[in-house]
Amino acid sequence: MPLGPHSRFDLRVKMVQYALDHGVKPAARAFATTPKTVRKWVSRYRQERLGGLNELPRIPLRCTHKTPIALQRRIAMMLGSALTAPAVSTSWRCV
């Protein structure tokens, strides 16, 4: 059964505390993960305290391959489409 966001956060808190008390490698063994993962969460904890143990959004900040609005409008005009630029941009979403 997958863990909820609160239980994942609680697990990270316990893992970081264990790592600070016993070391990275023992924490990785105890929590069935890699030392790299333990180091990542310990580092975030040291930088931001408990707030650093929340998951960061995985969505990219910008879409580098998104078609520019001006080009979308031009394509819509060339196709004789009744779609406006906002309608085109919502129907051609960046995935």
C-alpha positions, 0 to 999 in steps of 0.5 A, spaced: 500 500 500 502 506 498 504 511 503 500 518 504 504 524 503 504 525 511 507 518 512 512 519 507 514 526 511 514 522 518 518 517 515 523 522 512 523 525 519 525 518 522 530 517 517 534 523 518 534 523 525 537 516 525 542 518 520 544 524 524 544 519 530 547 513 527 550 515 520 548 515 513 550 508 511 546 505 517 540 509 516 540 507 509 540 499 511 535 501 516 530 504 512 531 500 506 534 505 501 541 508 498 546 512 502 545 517 496 538 518 498 539 519 505 544 524 504 539 528 500 534 528 505 539 530 511 542 535 506 535 538 505 534 538 513 540 541 514 539 547 509 531 548 511 530 544 517 523 540 517 520 544 511 526 541 507 523 534 508 517 536 504 517 533 497 519 538 491 514 539 485 516 535 479 513 539 474 518 543 470 518 550 471 518 552 464 517 548 457 523 549 453 519 545 447 513 549 447 510 552 441 511 560 441 504 564 442 506 568 435 507 561 431 501 558 434 496 564 432 500 564 425 498 556 424 491 557 426 490 563 421 493 558 416 489 553 417 483 557 417 481 555 424 476 558 428 481 557 434 484 563 437 491 563 440 488 562 447 484 556 445 490 553 441 495 554 447 490 550 451 489 545 446 496 544 444 499 543 451 506 542 453 507 535 456 
